């Protein structure tokens, strides 16, 4: 059931679609580029925001994930060169105030957590 365009737990139908794509990618232990994410969301919905607007959507999803004790799903979304966007670090370090000593290690650990979490849910049949 929705309430003012939001599902009971705070994500719009669009964000749920983005999240579903990310969950599918996490299940196979992969990353996805912003452009590939837009393509997959468009395939499921018929339309999507441009890839350069995806960061804000990913931030909303990651804030929800963190509030619900889950790893940051947006950590598996990368640029074409495999790097993570600056918006991810702004979200982590400034908005969420997570202390990061080594960004590379933090990112690797977070991606591993995302993949392991999602794969565990699949094994449990969730």
N, C-alpha and C positions, 0 to 999 in steps of 0.2 A: 504494500500500500504506500502511496506517496503522500507527501504533505508539503504543499507549496513547491512542487517540483523536486523535492528531496525524498529519498527513501528514508525509512524510519531510522536508519543508522547513519545518515548524513551524506550519502553519495547519490548524485543524480544518475539517471539512466545512462547518460553519456559516459560519466566517470566509471560506472559499473562495467561498461563495455571496454573501456581502456584497461581497467583492472583485469578483466577476464582475459584479454590478449596477453597481458603481462604474466598472469598466472600460467597460461599455456606455455609461454616461453620459459618461465622458471621451472616448469615440470621437466623440461628436457635439458636443463642446466646451461642455457644459452643467454647471450645478451641480444639486444635488438636496437637498431638505430632509430632515431626520431622519425626518419623518413619511412622506414619499414613499419613502424608503429602506426603512423598515419595511414599507410596503405592497408594494413590489416583491420584497423578500426573502420575505415571507409568500406572495406569489403563486407563487414558485418552490419554496418548501419546505413550505408549508401552515401554518407558524407562524413566529413571530419574537419576539425580546425586545422589550419596550416601547421606544419611541423614546428615552426618557430613559436607558436602559442602553446605547444604541448607542455612546456615546462611548468606553467601555472597549474595545469590539470594534474600533472605528476606530483606537484607539491601537495595539493589537496589530498590525493590518494595516500601519499606517504605520511602526512599528518594523521590521517585516519588509521593507517596501519599501526603507527607508533602508539596512538591512543588505545589501541586494542591489543597491545603487547606483541605485535608482529614486526618482523624485520622490514626495512625500508625497501619496498618493491621497486621504487624508481631507480635503485642502484644498478639495475640491469639494463637501463636505457642509456645508450652511448652515442657519441658522435660518430661520423663515418670513419674517423681515424682510431676509433676504439676508446677515446678519452671520454671522461665524464664532463658534463656541462658545468659552468660556474654557478648556475642556479642551484645545483645540488648542494654545493659546498655552502652557499649562502643559507639555504634551508637548514642544513645540518648544524653549522657552527653558529649562525646568528639567531635563526628562528627557534630551533630546537635546543640551542645552547649545549650541544654535545661537544665535549672537549676532544679535539682530534690532534694528536701529536704527529702522526705519520699518515698523510692522506692516502697514499698508495696501499698501505697495510689496512687502513680503515675500510677502503673501498673493497679490497679483495675479501676481507672478513665479512663485510656486509653482503656482498654477492653470494658468498658461500652459505651464509645464513639464510638468504632468500631461497636459494636452490634447495637446501636441505629441508627447510620448513615446508615448502610446497611439495617436494617429493615425499615427505613423511605423510602429508595429508592424503596424497594419492594412494600410498600404501595402505592407509587406514580406511580408504574408500570414501573420503570426505570430498 
